């Protein structure tokens, strides 16, 4: 047997470097239910340390990506950050195919934010979605009260 121990970071960096993120601004129309002018949705589509997108209105929000042409999606990467209040957030990702008008749920996830502990949620999903015409992210920012939704990063490959 031939065996070699490799660092986990080299494996992660190699697999992520092979990923080709979609340029959503060029290939899709984006619809949002609310948006603060100083935190527009397009700031969530770039990998950096910006604050990303933030809703102007409280409560449930939707981000809808409507592709110009049907797409194959293999990976969805999300990052949420909450450093100020304790809250339980739930988000749902769903998609609609070019052939079907039905919205199909991919994932529903809850996360408990706590300013003294858990301030960041990163989700990275490997998916196999073909012929996607619409991808929809619904965020319920706090299951206990009306909070403001935010999204630090959304990347799709």
N, C-alpha and C positions, 0 to 999 in steps of 0.2 A: 504494500500500500504506500502510495506517495501522499504525504500530507504536509500542509503548511498552514500555520496560524496567521490570519490576516486581521488587521484592525477593523473593527466594525465601521468606523468613520470612512474608511476607504471604500467599503462596499456601498454605503449610503451615498457618498459623493459620486461614485461611478454610476449608480442607477439613476440618480437625480440629474446628472449631467447629460444622460442619454435622452431625457425627457424633453419634448418640444412643447412648451406651453403655447396655447392658442392666443393669438392677438385678438381679443374679443372686440376691441374698438373697431377693428377693420372688417370683421366677419359677422357681426351681429348687431341687433338693435337691443338696447337695454331699457327695461321699464322698471321703475322703482315707485313704491307707494308714497315715499317721503324721503327728503334729503336736505341736510343742512348745506347751505351754499359754500361754507368753508370746509366741508368734508364730503366732496362729491363721490359718487360711486366709482368713477374711473380711478380714484386713488387706491381702491382695494384690488385693482387688477395688476398692480406692479409689486414685485417682491422687494420691499424695503422696510424701513422702520417708521413709515408714516403712520398716522392715526387711522388711515383708511376711511371708510364710509360711516356716516352717522345719520340716523333718522332725525328729522325735525319734529315729528309727531310721536307721541307715546303709543305703546301697544304693539300689536302684531304688525309686521311689515313683510313685504314681498319684494324680491329681486327676481325679475324675469329676464332671461337671455333668449332672444328669438334669433336663431341663426338664419343667415341669408340663404344658405344651402344646407340640406340635412348633413349632420356630422356624425362621425364615430368618436365616442368619448371613452377613454381608457383610465383616466385618473381625475379625481376631484380633490383639491387641496383647500382647506378652510383654516383660518386662524381668527380667533376672537380674543379680545383683551378687555378685561374689566378690573380696574384698580381702585374704584371708588366705593361701590356698594356691594353688599352681599345679596345675591339673587340666584334663582334657578331659571336657566334659559332652556328652551327647547327649540330645535330647528328641524326642518324637514327639507329634503331634496327630492324633487319629483321631475319626471321628464315626459314629454309628449313626442311621439314619433310622427314622421311625415305622413305615414299611411293611416295612423289612427288618431282620433281626436281625444282618446282617453289619457288622462294624466296618471302615470304610474309612479308610485313611491319607490325611491331607492333606499333611503335611510331616514330614520327619525331618531334623534339623539337629544338627551338632556345632559346638562352640565351645571354643577353648583360652583358659582364664583364666590370667592371670599377674599377681601382685600388683605387679610393677614396670612393668606396661604395660597390658595389656588386663584391666580389672576389671569391665566392664559389657557385657552383651549385650542389645541391643534388637532385637526382631523385630516387624514390622508386616506382616501378611498380608492382602491383599484376596482374599476367597474368595466363592464363590457356592454356598452350601449351603442347600438347601431341605428342610423337613420334618425338621429335626434333633431327635431325641429325647434323644440323649446325646452329649456332647463329652468326650473323654478326653485328658488330658495325662499322658504318661509321661516321667519324668525319670530318666536314668541319670547321677548326679552326677559320677562319675569312672570312665572306662573302664579305668583302671589299678588302682584300689583302691576300697575302700568308703569313700566320703565321705558327708557329709550334704547332702541336697538342699535347695534354697531357691528361692523365687520372689518377687521384689520386687513384681511387678505383673502382673495378668492382666485385660485388658479385652476385652469382646466387643460387637460391634454387629451 
